[in-house]
Amino acid sequence: MNAPLRLGLLQYGVGRPDSVAAFGRALEARLEEGRARAELLVLPEYACVELGSALVGGDVADEAGELAAMVAAAPEILAVMRAAARRLGVWLLPGTLPVRRADGCVVNRAPMITPEGRVAVQEKRAMTRFEAERWGVTQGADPSVFETPWGRIGISVCYDVEFPKHVRTQVEAGAWVILAPSCTDTMHGFNRVRVGAAARAMENQCYVAVAPTVGVAPWSAALDVNRGHAAVFGPVDRGFPEDGVLARGALDMEEWVFCTLDPARLVAVREDGQVRNFRDWPSRPFARPMPAEFA
């Protein structure tokens, strides 16, 4: 059986670093705080986009200029993230960053970084309207899972966690923890992610963890307003809280949220819960619904 995982989620207060080096120093300071209580540290979707205005020359960034600058700087930003993981000896999901693929398309990519600095990635699969219609970010690759010292872990970035099939594919591949880095500018958006994460934990009898950006950043086109709190959800059944919430942070403020995730609790509830959502997932697609006939 997999070992318990000590997880740290950062409610990331969006700032205004004046260079990639300054971003790296602030990142290391945050991770230094988090690693005292966690083995795997998770930052939100697009957290590094706080660099946008500095990369375009210190002015308020427009949408196209911010994205172009972030894509150009993506290799340097990832190098800083890898260096921080190596120096501090932590497993790190440093949020996501927009990256240009070899085919020319820009995708939203979440790197999972080992303490040795090795990298594997999950791309965001489902695009929000802002990403698709205004930023020009493209649909990414299908779901994958990551081999870690704690077993297999999946990443479902923000909007992806709102879709059952994305997470179900990862869970069926052996993931018992799903990480959902997020970035939402309204409580409507945050609550969609929150409700989606809670539903995925319930229906798969797994753990789902959300880490959001927070704060106001009028200098950024993408991160102008950020709402939410970190949370960890589990099954709504025996051995778990009545609402399935194992941990949560305070709304709209920067802080770390920590939670220890025990795989043995999932094994127990899947075998002897009041319900067996994971096992009872439909084994085949339903037939197309037809109108019922009244006698």
Salt bridges, closest charged atoms under 4 A:
GLU28 OE2 - ARG87 NH2 2.46
GLU32 OE2 - ARG35 NH2 3.00
GLU39 OE1 - ARG6 NE 3.91
GLU45 OE2 - LYS124 NZ 2.82
GLU63 OE2 - ARG134 NH2 2.34
ASP103 OD2 - ARG101 NH2 2.80
GLU116 OE1 - ARG118 NH2 3.72
GLU123 OE1 - ARG101 NH1 3.63
GLU123 OE2 - ARG109 NH2 2.68
GLU131 OE1 - LYS124 NZ 2.88
GLU133 OE2 - ARG129 NE 2.83
ASP142 OD1 - ARG125 NE 2.78
GLU147 OE2 - ARG152 NE 2.64
ASP160 OD2 - HIS166 NE2 3.54
GLU172 OE2 - ARG168 NE 3.05
GLU203 OE2 - ARG200 NE 2.50
ASP252 OD2 - ARG227 NE 2.54
GLU254 OE1 - ARG30 NH2 2.99
ASP272 OD1 - ARG238 NH1 3.93
ASP280 OD1 - ARG279 NE 3.02
